[in-house]
Amino acid sequence: MTIVMKVEEPAADDPIRIPAAPEVAQRALDFVRKFPGCFWFWKENPPISYRDDVEEVIRNLRNYGGKSAWEAAKELRKCL
């Protein structure tokens, strides 16, 4: 008896995660700690290592924060 297993390759349209610069990732983490109300769904020390993680921080600062959070998002966007 021969068993055939199908191995699936990742789809061609799967996004490639681009690492964030360490100083940008740290700045994003600082903003997560400064504006915890924007990140109520994240655990205390979320891993922020990739560019898309930083972009999520920016989105949440804009969506759930006030003017100072919006300014933080603007500053973080400039770093990308």
Number of C-alpha atoms within 10 A of each C-alpha: 3 4 5 6 6 6 6 6 6 7 7 7 6 7 7 8 11 11 14 18 14 12 10 20 22 15 18 26 20 11 20 24 15 12 19 15 13 22 19 11 8 11 8 11 9 12 11 21 19 16 17 15 20 25 16 14 24 24 16 19 26 19 12 15 19 13 10 12 21 18 15 21 23 14 14 19 16 8 15 11
